[in-house]
Amino acid sequence: GIATRTRQFVKAVAGTGAVILDTRKTTPGWRLLEKWAVRLGGGQNHRMGLYDMVLIKENHIAIAGSITRAVQAVRAAYGEQFAVEVEVRNLTELEEALALNVDRILLDNMGVPQLRQAVERVNGRVPLEASGGVTLETVRDIAETGVQFISVGELTHSAPALDISMLIDVQQEQ
């Protein structure tokens, strides 16, 4: 299940310093239990809901007109009340996000070479999170780029269920 799958990802990145995170992609009504299972497996929870961190994604950026305008709108509305994470899709967007007062940058669907470049450019100024298309086969390479966090939607939306059954053996009295 979820805890077992999470443990596999955590073991795959052991020694790199990268932290495995879940996402909000959970089964309706089961979020607390699924996120608890992630913690039992050694992962950490990214966000429980929309109330504990602002994640500015591509649709927010499109509506605002730019990353800068989106971050400015959040800061104007909430000040420093919430941590702000910005999703970027390329190194140009990364540079724009770096110039702003954000708490984390999510590197969306970047390949390993581009992730390495991003880590070099950021040089520890802000925590980086890799996301998108992360599999058990690719997670170690992603972790070795130097990102601090790796979010894995698969943990809660695609973890295989444990295949169990119960057999009853009825003893006949003689």
N, C-alpha and C positions, 0 to 999 in steps of 0.2 A: 504494500500500500504506500501511502504518502511518506510515512516515516522511513520505511525501508528505502524507497527511491531517493529521498533526501540524503540519507546516510551514504548511498552510493556516490552522489555528487560531492558530498563533503569529503569523503575519502579520496575521490579523484583529484581534488585540489589541495590535499594535505601538504603542508610545508611551503605553500606559495604565499600565504598571508591573505588570500582572497576569501571573502565571506560569501556563502551561498544564501541568496534571498528568495523568498517566494514572491508572488504577485497578488493582486486582488482578483485574479481569475479563479474564483472558487464556486462551488456548487451553492446555489441559492439556499439560504437557511443553514448551511453547514460551515460557514466561514470560520467561526471560532474553533470548531473541532479540527478542521483541515489545517489551520494555521498552528494549532497546538501540535498536531502531528509533525509539521515541519520542524518545530522546535525540538520535539522528541528525537527527530532524526539528526539533529545537530545543525540545522540551518537557522536562519533568523527571519523574522517577519519584516517585510518592506514597509507596508502601510496596512493598517486594519481597515481604514475607510478613507473617505475624502476629507476627513476632519483633522488628521494628524500630520499631514505634510502636503504642501502644494506641489503637484507634479505638472509642469507645463509641457504639454505634448504638441505634436505637429498641428492638430486642429486649433488649439488655442493660439498658437503662433500665427496660423493662417488668418484667423479672425482679427487678431491684434495688429497684424501687418508686419511684425518682426519679433524676434526673440527679445530685443531690447524693450519694445513697447509692451510685450506681454509681462515681462518681469516688472517693469515700472508700474503697470496697472495693479499687479498683485501687491507690490510694496506700498503703493498709494492707498490701497484698500485696507491692508492688514499690517503694515509696517513690518516689524521683525517678529510678529506673533507666531508665524509658522515658518518652519524650514522650507526652502524653495529648491526644488530640483528641476532642471531643464533638460529636455530631450533634444539631442542634436543628431543629425544624420550624416554629417561630413565634417571635415576639418575647418572649413570656412565658418560653419555655424558654431563650431567649438570655440573659435577665436572670439566670436561675438559674445558667447556665453561667459567666457573667461573675463571679459571686461566688466561684467556685472557682479553684483553682490549676491551670488547664489551659493547654496550650501552643498550641492552635489550636481554633477553633470552625468546624464544618462547617455551613453554612446549606443545608438540604436542601429542594429543590423550591420555593424562594421565587421569586416574581416580582420583576421589576426594582424596583418601588416598595418592596416589603418589604426587598429587599436594601439599597436606599439608606438606609432607616430603620435597619437593623441596623448599617451602617457608621457612621452618625451616632451611634448609641447607644454603640458600642464605642469610637469616637474614638481608635483606634490602640492600645488597651490590650492587645489580643491579635490575632494574625493571623486573618483570616477566609478561609474557602474556600467558594465557591459550587459546588453540585453538584446534579445531577438535571435531566434534560431539556435539557441544553446542546447546542445545534446550531451549525453554522457561521453560520446566520442570526441567532442570538441572542447569540453569545458577545461581540461588541463591546459591545452594550448592557450586558451583565452586567459586563464589565471596567470600563466607565465608571462603575459604582456605587462603585468604590474598593476592592473586595475584592482581597486580595493573591494569592489562588490560585483557579483554576477547574479542577475535575477533570472529565474528559471520558471516560466509559466507552467511547464510540464509537471512540476511537482504537485500541483493541485488540480490541474485540468486533465491530465493524462496518465496519472500514476496507475499502474495495473492493480486490480483488486487481488487480494490473496485468494487463491483457489482452495477452498476447504470444503469438506463434507463430513457428515456424521453417519456412521453405520451403527445400527442397533443389532445386537446379537441376542436373540431371545433364547434363554435356556428353558427347555421343556422339563417339567418335573416328572420324575419317574416313579 
